[in-house]
Amino acid sequence: MLKQIFKYTIISVIFSFFVGSCTKDVDFDQINDFEIYPVLESSLVHLDEPASRFYIDGYEVAVIQDSVSIDVFNNQFAIDNLIKAELVLEMTNSINRGLDVQVDFFDAANQLRHAFTVSVAPSPNNEEIVSQHTEVFEGNSLIALKQTTKLILTLRTRSGSPINEGTPGRIGLKSKGVFYLKIDNSI
């Protein structure tokens, strides 16, 4: 008997819910106002080199260079929807020598589109000194970024105490890209 009362009570509640619920007209034109602004982050370049990397075959080397191919802007979706970008660099230096980190952005024709340089302080006692730099891309610099196919990273040592195979310390570099997109109904 109790089971039947419970069963009929549940059925009555469900029936009341469907009969008594209200509905609104659905405005399908709302899609015309659709916009989202996702932010994506991606690791780009990582470098961790001992001080001895600046000493090769008995000679001190003042410049280390590396390049990275960038193909994210081969995608029309990325070009059309990217509204802002940031390149965040974190440099760690425990070498008793200051450094300059130069970042160059080249297009498919190998033309320089954008560049910047960041100075890194020396570490006289070989303790890690961490510095950060954020390069913001908006307006013309964003246009230049969208044309980038190659990134060249150059580390230059400044004058200071000599570097040899026994010089203590390391230079580290981490970077990430932060990409701000605007996606709307025009897709």
TINUBA-323150 format. One record per residue: chain; x, y, z of N, C-alpha, C, O, CB in turn. Coordinates in steps of 0.1 Angstrom, whole numbers. Glycine has a CB too. Layout:
BEGIN
REC cadena  n.c1  n.c2  n.c3 ca.c1 ca.c2 ca.c3  c.c1  c.c2  c.c3  o.c1  o.c2  o.c3 cb.c1 cb.c2 cb.c3
REC      A     X     Y     Z     X     Y     Z     X     Y     Z     X     Y     Z     X     Y     Z
...
This chain:
BEGIN
REC cadena  n.c1  n.c2  n.c3 ca.c1 ca.c2 ca.c3  c.c1  c.c2  c.c3  o.c1  o.c2  o.c3 cb.c1 cb.c2 cb.c3
REC      A     8   -12     0     0     0     0     9    13     0     6    22    -7    -9     0    12
REC      A    19    12     8    28    24     9    35    26    -4    38    37    -8    38    22    21
REC      A    39    15   -11    45    16   -24    36    22   -34    41    30   -42    49     2   -29
REC      A    24    19   -34    14    25   -44    13    40   -41    12    48   -51     1    18   -43
REC      A    12    44   -29    10    58   -25    23    65   -30    22    76   -36     8    60   -10
REC      A    34    60   -28    47    66   -32    47    67   -47    51    77   -52    59    58   -27
REC      A    44    56   -54    44    56   -68    35    67   -74    38    74   -83    40    42   -73
REC      A    22    68   -69    13    78   -74    17    92   -71    15   101   -78    -1    75   -68
REC      A    23    94   -59    28   107   -56    39   111   -65    39   123   -70    34   107   -41
REC      A    48   103   -69    59   106   -78    53   109   -92    57   119   -98    69    94   -79
REC      A    44   101   -96    38   103  -109    30   117  -109    31   124  -119    28    92  -113
REC      A    24   120   -99    16   133   -97    26   145   -98    23   155  -104     8   133   -84
REC      A    37   143   -91    47   154   -91    53   156  -105    54   168  -109    59   151   -81
REC      A    57   146  -111    62   147  -125    52   152  -135    55   161  -143    67   133  -130
REC      A    39   148  -134    29   153  -142    27   168  -140    25   176  -149    16   145  -140
REC      A    26   172  -127    25   186  -123    36   195  -129    34   206  -133    24   188  -108
REC      A    48   189  -129    59   196  -134    58   200  -148    60   211  -153    72   188  -131
REC      A    54   190  -156    52   192  -171    40   201  -174    41   209  -183    51   179  -178
REC      A    29   199  -167    17   207  -170    19   221  -165    15   231  -172     5   201  -163
REC      A    25   223  -153    26   236  -148    38   244  -151    39   256  -148    26   235  -133
REC      A    48   239  -159    60   246  -162    57   256  -173    49   254  -182    71   236  -166
REC      A    65   267  -173    63   277  -183    74   276  -193    85   272  -190    63   291  -176
REC      A    72   281  -205    82   282  -215    82   296  -221    72   302  -221    80   271  -226
REC      A    94   300  -225    95   313  -232    98   310  -246   102   299  -250   107   321  -225
REC      A    94   320  -254    98   318  -268   113   319  -269   120   327  -263    91   330  -277
REC      A   118   310  -278   133   310  -280   136   320  -291   131   319  -302   138   295  -283
REC      A   146   329  -288   150   339  -297   163   333  -304   174   334  -299   153   352  -290
REC      A   161   328  -316   172   322  -323   182   333  -329   193   330  -333   167   314  -334
REC      A   177   346  -329   186   357  -333   197   360  -323   206   368  -325   178   369  -336
REC      A   196   354  -311   207   356  -301   221   352  -306   231   357  -302   204   348  -288
REC      A   221   343  -316   234   339  -321   241   350  -328   253   350  -329   232   328  -332
REC      A   234   361  -332   240   372  -338   248   380  -328   257   388  -332   229   382  -344
REC      A   246   378  -315   253   385  -305   264   376  -298   270   380  -288   243   390  -294
REC      A   266   364  -304   275   355  -298   290   360  -299   295   362  -310   274   341  -305
REC      A   297   361  -288   311   364  -288   317   357  -276   312   358  -265   314   379  -288
REC      A   329   351  -278   336   345  -266   351   350  -268   355   353  -279   336   330  -265
REC      A   358   351  -257   371   356  -257   381   347  -249   385   349  -238   372   370  -250
REC      A   384   335  -256   393   326  -249   407   331  -249   411   339  -257   392   312  -256
REC      A   414   327  -238   429   330  -237   436   317  -237   433   308  -228   432   339  -224
REC      A   446   315  -246   453   303  -247   468   305  -243   473   316  -247   452   296  -261
REC      A   474   296  -236   488   297  -232   496   285  -237   491   274  -237   490   299  -217
REC      A   508   288  -243   516   277  -248   530   279  -245   535   290  -247   513   275  -263
REC      A   537   269  -241   552   270  -239   558   271  -252   554   264  -262   557   258  -231
REC      A   568   280  -254   575   282  -267   589   277  -267   592   267  -274   574   296  -270
REC      A   598   283  -260   612   280  -260   617   278  -246   614   285  -237   620   292  -267
REC      A   626   268  -245   632   265  -232   647   263  -234   651   256  -243   625   252  -225
REC      A   655   269  -226   669   268  -227   675   267  -213   671   275  -204   675   281  -235
REC      A   685   258  -211   692   257  -198   706   253  -202   709   242  -205   685   247  -189
REC      A   715   263  -201   729   261  -205   739   264  -194   737   274  -187   732   269  -218
REC      A   749   256  -193   760   259  -183   769   271  -188   769   273  -200   768   247  -179
REC      A   776   277  -179   785   288  -183   795   283  -193   799   291  -202   792   294  -171
REC      A   799   270  -192   809   265  -201   804   264  -216   812   263  -225   813   251  -197
REC      A   791   266  -218   786   267  -232   791   279  -239   791   279  -252   771   267  -232
REC      A   796   289  -232   802   301  -238   817   299  -239   824   309  -242   798   313  -229
REC      A   822   287  -238   836   284  -240   838   272  -248   835   261  -243   843   283  -225
REC      A   843   273  -260   844   262  -270   858   262  -275   863   272  -280   833   263  -281
REC      A   864   250  -275   877   247  -280   888   257  -276   896   262  -284   877   247  -295
REC      A   887   261  -263   897   270  -257   894   285  -260   903   293  -256   910   267  -263
REC      A   883   288  -266   880   302  -268   866   306  -262   857   298  -262   880   305  -283
REC      A   866   318  -257   853   323  -252   844   327  -263   849   334  -273   855   335  -242
REC      A   832   323  -263   822   326  -273   812   336  -267   806   334  -257   814   313  -278
REC      A   811   347  -275   802   358  -269   788   357  -273   779   363  -267   808   371  -275
REC      A   785   348  -283   771   347  -288   767   333  -290   774   324  -295   770   355  -302
REC      A   755   330  -285   748   317  -287   735   320  -294   728   329  -290   746   309  -274
REC      A   732   313  -305   719   316  -312   712   303  -315   718   293  -318   723   324  -325
REC      A   698   304  -315   690   293  -318   678   298  -326   674   310  -324   686   285  -306
REC      A   672   290  -334   660   294  -341   649   284  -340   651   272  -337   663   297  -356
REC      A   636   289  -341   624   281  -340   615   284  -351   612   296  -354   617   283  -326
REC      A   610   274  -358   599   277  -368   586   279  -361   582   272  -352   599   265  -378
REC      A   579   289  -366   565   292  -361   555   289  -372   556   296  -383   565   307  -356
REC      A   546   279  -370   537   276  -381   522   279  -376   513   275  -384   538   262  -385
REC      A   520   284  -364   506   286  -359   499   296  -368   487   295  -369   507   291  -345
REC      A   506   305  -375   499   315  -382   497   311  -397   494   319  -405   507   328  -382
REC      A   500   298  -400   496   293  -413   481   290  -413   475   286  -424   504   280  -416
REC      A   474   291  -402   460   288  -400   452   301  -401   454   310  -393   458   280  -386
REC      A   443   301  -410   435   313  -412   426   317  -400   424   328  -397   426   312  -424
REC      A   422   306  -392   414   309  -380   422   317  -370   417   326  -364   410   295  -374
REC      A   435   313  -368   444   320  -359   446   335  -364   445   344  -355   457   313  -357
REC      A   448   337  -376   450   350  -382   438   359  -380   439   370  -376   454   350  -396
REC      A   426   353  -383   414   361  -382   409   364  -368   403   375  -365   403   354  -389
REC      A   412   355  -358   406   357  -345   416   361  -334   411   364  -323   401   344  -341
REC      A   429   362  -337   438   367  -327   438   382  -326   439   389  -336   453   362  -331
REC      A   435   387  -314   433   401  -312   444   407  -303   446   419  -303   420   404  -305
REC      A   452   399  -296   463   403  -288   471   391  -285   466   380  -284   458   411  -275
REC      A   484   393  -283   493   383  -279   504   388  -270   507   400  -270   500   376  -291
REC      A   509   380  -261   521   383  -253   531   372  -253   528   360  -253   516   386  -238
REC      A   544   376  -254   555   367  -252   561   370  -239   566   380  -237   565   368  -264
REC      A   560   360  -230   565   361  -216   578   354  -215   579   342  -217   555   356  -206
REC      A   589   361  -212   602   355  -210   606   355  -195   604   365  -188   613   362  -218
REC      A   611   344  -190   617   343  -177   631   339  -178   634   327  -183   609   334  -167
REC      A   641   347  -175   655   344  -176   661   342  -162   658   350  -152   662   356  -183
REC      A   669   332  -160   676   329  -148   691   329  -151   695   321  -159   671   315  -142
REC      A   698   337  -143   713   338  -146   720   336  -132   717   342  -122   716   352  -152
REC      A   729   326  -132   738   324  -121   753   325  -125   761   320  -118   735   311  -114
REC      A   755   332  -137   768   334  -142   773   348  -138   764   357  -139   769   331  -158
REC      A   785   350  -135   790   363  -131   793   371  -144   804   376  -146   803   362  -123
REC      A   783   372  -153   784   379  -165   770   383  -169   761   375  -170   791   371  -176
REC      A   769   396  -173   756   401  -178   753   395  -192   763   392  -199   755   416  -177
REC      A   741   394  -195   737   389  -209   726   398  -215   719   405  -208   732   375  -208
REC      A   726   398  -228   715   405  -235   708   394  -243   715   386  -250   720   416  -245
REC      A   695   393  -242   687   383  -249   680   391  -260   671   399  -257   677   375  -240
REC      A   683   387  -273   676   394  -284   667   384  -290   670   373  -293   686   399  -294
REC      A   654   388  -293   644   380  -300   640   387  -313   636   398  -313   632   378  -290
REC      A   642   380  -324   639   385  -337   628   377  -344   628   364  -343   652   385  -346
REC      A   619   383  -350   607   377  -357   609   379  -372   609   390  -376   594   382  -351
REC      A   610   368  -379   611   369  -394   599   363  -401   593   354  -396   624   362  -398
REC      A   596   369  -413   585   364  -421   590   353  -431   602   350  -431   578   375  -429
REC      A   582   348  -440   585   338  -449   596   342  -459   604   334  -464   573   333  -457
REC      A   597   355  -462   607   361  -471   620   364  -463   629   370  -469   602   373  -478
REC      A   621   359  -451   633   362  -442   635   377  -439   647   381  -437   645   356  -448
REC      A   624   384  -439   625   398  -435   622   400  -421   612   394  -415   615   407  -444
REC      A   630   408  -414   627   411  -400   614   419  -398   612   429  -404   639   419  -394
REC      A   605   413  -390   592   420  -388   591   427  -374   584   436  -373   581   409  -389
REC      A   598   421  -364   597   427  -351   610   422  -343   615   411  -346   584   423  -343
REC      A   615   430  -334   626   426  -326   626   433  -312   620   444  -311   639   428  -333
REC      A   631   427  -302   633   433  -289   645   427  -282   649   415  -285   620   432  -281
REC      A   651   434  -273   662   429  -265   660   431  -250   654   442  -246   675   437  -270
REC      A   664   421  -242   662   422  -228   676   420  -222   683   411  -225   652   411  -223
REC      A   679   429  -212   692   428  -205   690   419  -192   680   421  -185   697   442  -201
REC      A   700   411  -190   699   402  -178   711   405  -169   723   406  -174   699   387  -182
REC      A   709   408  -157   720   412  -148   729   401  -145   725   389  -145   714   417  -135
REC      A   742   404  -142   752   394  -138   749   389  -124   742   396  -116   766   399  -139
REC      A   754   377  -120   753   372  -107   767   370  -101   773   360  -102   745   358  -107
REC      A   772   381   -94   786   380   -89   789   369   -79   800   364   -78   789   393   -82
REC      A   778   364   -72   781   353   -62   775   340   -67   773   330   -59   774   357   -49
REC      A   771   339   -80   766   327   -86   753   322   -81   750   310   -82   776   316   -86
REC      A   745   331   -74   732   328   -70   722   331   -82   725   340   -89   728   335   -57
REC      A   711   324   -83   702   326   -94   695   340   -93   689   343   -82   691   315   -94
REC      A   696   347  -103   689   360  -104   679   358  -115   682   354  -127   699   372  -108
REC      A   666   360  -112   655   358  -121   649   371  -125   647   380  -117   644   349  -114
REC      A   648   372  -138   641   385  -144   631   380  -154   632   370  -160   652   394  -150
REC      A   621   389  -155   610   386  -165   608   398  -174   611   409  -171   597   383  -157
REC      A   603   395  -186   599   405  -196   587   400  -203   586   388  -207   611   408  -206
REC      A   578   409  -205   566   406  -213   565   415  -225   564   427  -223   553   407  -204
REC      A   565   409  -237   564   417  -249   550   416  -254   545   405  -256   574   412  -260
REC      A   543   427  -255   529   427  -258   527   430  -273   534   440  -279   521   438  -250
REC      A   519   423  -280   516   425  -294   502   429  -297   493   422  -295   519   411  -302
REC      A   501   442  -301   488   448  -304   491   457  -316   502   461  -318   481   456  -292
REC      A   480   460  -324   482   469  -335   492   464  -345   491   453  -350   486   483  -330
REC      A   502   473  -349   512   469  -359   521   458  -355   524   450  -363   520   481  -362
REC      A   524   457  -342   532   446  -338   525   433  -338   531   422  -341   537   448  -323
REC      A   512   433  -337   503   421  -338   503   416  -353   504   405  -356   489   423  -333
REC      A   502   426  -362   503   423  -376   516   416  -380   516   407  -387   500   436  -385
REC      A   527   422  -374   540   416  -377   541   402  -371   547   393  -377   551   425  -370
REC      A   535   400  -359   536   387  -353   528   377  -362   533   365  -364   529   387  -339
REC      A   517   381  -367   509   371  -376   516   368  -389   513   358  -395   496   378  -379
REC      A   526   376  -393   534   373  -405   547   365  -401   554   361  -410   538   386  -412
REC      A   549   362  -389   561   355  -384   561   340  -388   551   333  -385   563   357  -369
REC      A   572   336  -393   574   321  -396   586   316  -389   588   304  -388   575   319  -411
REC      A   595   325  -384   607   320  -377   611   330  -366   610   342  -368   619   319  -388
REC      A   615   324  -355   619   332  -343   634   329  -341   637   317  -340   610   329  -331
REC      A   642   339  -340   656   337  -337   659   343  -323   656   354  -321   666   343  -348
REC      A   665   335  -315   669   338  -301   684   339  -300   691   330  -303   663   328  -291
REC      A   689   351  -296   703   353  -295   707   357  -281   701   367  -276   708   364  -306
REC      A   717   350  -275   722   353  -262   736   359  -264   745   353  -270   723   341  -252
REC      A   738   371  -259   751   378  -260   757   381  -246   750   387  -238   751   391  -269
REC      A   769   376  -244   775   380  -231   781   394  -231   786   398  -242   786   369  -227
REC      A   779   401  -220   786   414  -219   800   412  -214   803   401  -209   777   424  -210
REC      A   808   423  -214   821   422  -209   821   419  -194   812   423  -187   829   435  -212
REC      A   831   412  -189   832   409  -175   843   399  -173   852   397  -181   819   403  -170
REC      A   843   392  -162   853   382  -158   853   371  -169   843   368  -174   851   376  -144
REC      A   865   366  -172   866   356  -182   858   343  -179   855   340  -168   881   352  -184
REC      A   853   337  -190   846   324  -189   855   313  -194   861   315  -205   832   325  -197
REC      A   855   302  -187   863   290  -192   855   278  -189   843   279  -184   877   290  -186
REC      A   861   266  -191   853   254  -189   850   251  -174   841   243  -171   861   242  -194
REC      A   856   258  -165   853   256  -150   845   267  -144   842   267  -132   866   256  -143
REC      A   840   277  -153   832   288  -147   819   283  -142   812   276  -149   830   298  -159
REC      A   816   286  -129   803   281  -124   791   289  -129   793   300  -134   803   282  -108
REC      A   779   283  -128   767   290  -131   760   285  -144   766   277  -151   770   305  -133
REC      A   748   290  -146   740   285  -157   732   297  -162   730   307  -154   730   273  -153
REC      A   727   296  -174   717   306  -179   705   298  -183   706   288  -190   723   314  -191
REC      A   693   302  -178   681   295  -182   671   305  -188   671   317  -185   675   289  -169
REC      A   663   300  -197   653   308  -203   641   300  -205   641   289  -211   658   314  -217
REC      A   629   305  -201   616   298  -203   608   309  -210   609   321  -207   610   293  -190
REC      A   600   305  -219   591   314  -226   577   308  -228   576   295  -230   597   319  -239
REC      A   567   316  -229   554   311  -232   547   322  -240   550   334  -239   546   308  -219
REC      A   538   318  -248   529   327  -256   516   327  -249   510   317  -246   529   323  -271
REC      A   510   339  -248   496   340  -243   489   347  -254   492   358  -259   496   349  -230
REC      A   478   339  -259   471   344  -271   457   347  -267   449   338  -262   471   333  -282
REC      A   452   359  -271   439   364  -268   431   363  -281   434   370  -291   439   378  -262
REC      A   420   356  -280   412   354  -292   398   360  -291   393   361  -279   410   339  -296
REC      A   392   364  -301   378   368  -302   371   360  -312   374   360  -324   377   384  -305
REC      A   362   352  -307   354   343  -316   340   347  -316   334   348  -305   356   328  -312
REC      A   334   350  -328   320   354  -328   313   346  -339   318   336  -344   319   369  -331
REC      A   301   351  -342   292   343  -351   296   344  -366   290   339  -374   278   348  -350
REC      A   307   351  -369   311   353  -383   319   341  -388   324   341  -399   319   366  -384
REC      A   321   331  -380   329   319  -383   321   312  -394   326   301  -399   332   310  -371
